[in-house]
Amino acid sequence: MPLAKAVQLLKGSSSKWMNDTIRNNFAWQEGYGAFAVSTSQAQQVIAYIDNQNQHHANRTFDVEFIELLKKNGVAFDPEYVFG
């Protein structure tokens, strides 16, 4: 499945769930960021996700995302990164 289609389905179904169960007027911002991870790194990614609350107590998602973009040489305009 193409990444764009997967993101469309994920955003659509999660928006519907949020609006039906938690709050009205929920909407995702436009766009998305996606990074590939090799199979050999899968356990490290799982551990990162499991410890995400603790991890983001020291560094916000915004800071980490910008660092990830820079580390991987992704060109971006800071004014538009977060919508």
N, C-alpha and C positions, 0 to 999 in steps of 0.2 A: 504494500500500500504506500503510495507517495506520502511523504511527510506532511505536505500541505493538507491532504485529505484527512490524515490522522488528527492533525491539530483542529481542523474544522469540526470533526466528529466529537472530539474531546471537549472543545469549547461549547459546542451546541448542547450536548447532553448534560454537561455540568452546569451550564447556565439555566437550563430548564429545571434541573433538580434544585438548584439554589432558589430559584424564583418560586417553585412549588412548595418547598419545605422550610426554608429559612428566612428569606426576605424577598420582597418584591424589588424591582429596579436593579437587580444585579446584572452587570454586564462586564465582559472582559474588555481590556483595552485592545486596540488594534495591534496587529502584528504579533510576533513571537520570536523567541530565540531558541535554537536547538543545537546541541553539540553531540557528536557521535562518540561512543566509548567502545573500545575493543572488548571482546569477550574476556580476555585475560584480566581486565580491570573490573569485571562485574562485581566481585566481592567487595572491592574498595568502594564502589559506588553505593552498594547496598548499605555498607557500614556508614557512609556519609549520610545517607537518607535517614537511617536509624538514629543518628546523633545530631540531626539538623537543628533541633531546638537549642541544644547546648552550643553547637557550632555558631549559630547566629546570635548568641548572647555576646559573643566577642567581636563579631564582624557582621554588619548588616548585609542582607541580600543585595542591596543596591551596590554597595562597595565591592562585594565579591564578584558580582556580575561584570562590573566595569573592569576589574582586574583580570577576569577571564577573557574578556574581549581583547584587552591589550596584550595579554600573554600569548594569545593565538593570532595576533596580527589582523584582527577584524577592524576594518575602518568603520567609524561611527561618529555621529554628531551628538554630543552629550545632551543637547536640547531636546532630542527626539527619542532617546533610548527608552524612556519609561512612559511615553505617551503624552 
